[in-house]
């Protein structure tokens, strides 16, 4: 089943509530005012994207690789490590050799 | 003595080898040009000391009688999407402001190994998302070009590799790296009258390059002419075990293989690229390009790429979907900026960090990507787009049965004024109409300058080739270059 089954229905508009839900999924804090501004923009873009539904893809496989390539396997050996300082060098907050985050467990 | 900043990559390389000037003299000339061009805002970080160190190493090697490295004596610009060890790498975002990699990207390492020096990190659209370089956290890049109407409106250098384009056109560097996800090398090259090639997907390693859309992202060079693109591409390409999609193939000697003779080549003209509202001057340039190809010995054939009109909407599902996944890593924990409101828990911190750290266009694309991948929509949008992508690739495969290369305009307009399209994201997306199809199919494609429009602004022609046929693309580019005789340059005002 592709878009064909949905094409008969009118597309659901991207409204402010949808934008806030999506922003929540994307972990981006958003104000009501921002959501209200973004909703018509996204709705316009999604409306334009909707034309893809015209294409009959019933006999087409989705693309998985643009250029045929082999998935390589390498030997199961440790090839790096021992670079804790380098790993932590750009951390906003590092303590005792770990990344530090706000308290998670109350 | 000639101004060293007027020399091409080949000119600098050969002049250094011949002893006409030292590598240090060349590096100093470009460092001075960079320092004097702040008005263009092409660089986020300037690294004159890096350029001088590479130059001194080249001069010392020469004095010791060692064989010169391929790019000894040549300083270049590095798009700020490539991680550079010890030098801030931001992708033109606030969220990566201050990020100083402890490692070097494969492409930049290859260039340093080839003897090149770095003049600085070039500005770009934030996370390479944009077609006008107006989404950078570090401000717009200004094109050195101006319309000859005397209005002096600040023009876009194109995007996302706008800093690379502006810097090369203004002679701040002879060449630069670019990256191309949907046209980010070719469109800016066209807008400022230079050349740029996106190689076949997998030719250049993506390791250490800030990811936008991994199935589309490809690095490539931008330079003043086709020969320089060939030289740069040779240095940048090659198998990298650290990138799972890197092609395990030898790097051809593209520079040595250059030939403008198109005898026996069939050049396809895709009829679907004659889009509504295309300016007559672009249509005329396309016709001129066809004549140049005939003159070079090629046979011209009309071809059909029937799914062309669906390439952009498919791209605007696939690219944001991949971006929403790739950019999930910016969470304020391991690198980059962190925003921690008073009393915030971990989830609040993620959301606040990302709200403060990403610009509007980046947020827009993350939201589109999250939307099309969300439960209930995945098949209707993402799977459908990947199926359409298959059809677009099949269109090209069918075309290769009757032709060897395709010739099209690079962009549907000349450079527009900064601010002109900013209010309408969709209008901006449509600027990539001719470049996106080759990206979706992973094909090598390049833009070369063809001429100027009535306002005195550069226009580009695009050559698209079969997978791995960079040589064919470069050769056709050279045939155009020799016939176009493009020598116009922006008058210095900065």
Interface residues (C-beta under 8 A of the other chain):
Chain A: X1 X2 X3 X6 X14 X18 X19 X22 X23 X24 X25 X26 X27 X28 X29 X30 X38 X41 X42 X44 X45 X46 X48 X49 X50 X51 X52 X53 X54 X55 X57 X60 X61 X62 X63 X64 X65 X66 X67 X69 X70 X71 X72 X74 X83 X86 X87 X89 X90 X91 X92 X93 X99 X101 X102 X103 X104
Chain B: X98 X99 X100 X101 X102 X103 X200 X201 X202 X215 X216 X241 X244 X245 X247 X248 X307 X309 X310 X313 X314 X316 X317 X324 X328 X331 X332 X333 X334 X335 X336 X337 X338 X340 X344 X345 X346 X347 X348 X349 X350 X351 X352 X354 X355 X358 X363 X364 X366 X367 X368 X370 X371 X374 X379 X380 X381 X383 X384 X385 X386 X387 X388 X389 X390 X391 X393 X425 X426 X429 X440 X441 X442 X467
